[in-house]
Amino acid sequence: MILLTRVDHRLLHGQVATSWVGTLGADCIFCVDDPVWKTTLKLGKPAGCKLVIKDMAHAIEAINSGVTDKYKMIICVQTIAEAKQLIDGCPQIKSLNLGNTKESSTTKTIARQVFLEPEEEEILRELGARGVEVEIRGLAEEPKVDALKLI
């Protein structure tokens, strides 16, 4: 069961490991990234929580095969483009949490720690038009903010 799909360029860190895992009761963190970072990401994994790292194609395959259904899962991706790719491949994902995106000279700030390129705004509008909830929360305890109302 997918509890949360989160965009955070840091993937697995304290906010995910403590706030999100504990509040949601997750027993698995599924990072969609290059598996070469597995050793580094393991350092942030909370005790008693499984860590899975797969590239995009294998992540989509695993989620759609049902093999991940037994877990209460938080899925982490680094970018909005990756989130779109994952949602395109896994239509059962109906909500996207924006936690932390990279700032650049071309991004627009829509919330603390959420910066969007123009093409990312378009992606989010498209996802919203398809019925995907796009919300902003840094921590699980914070109230949801509708990202689409801010862009």
Buried (B, 14 or more C-beta within 10 A) or exposed (E): EBBBBBBBBBBBBEBBBBBBBEEBEBBBBBBBBEEEEEEEBEEBBBEEBEBBBBEBEEBBBBBEEEEBEEBBBBBBBBBBBBBBBBBEBBEEBEBBBBBBBEBEEEBBEBBEBBBBBEEBBBBBBEBBEEEBBBBBBBEBEEEEBEBBEBB
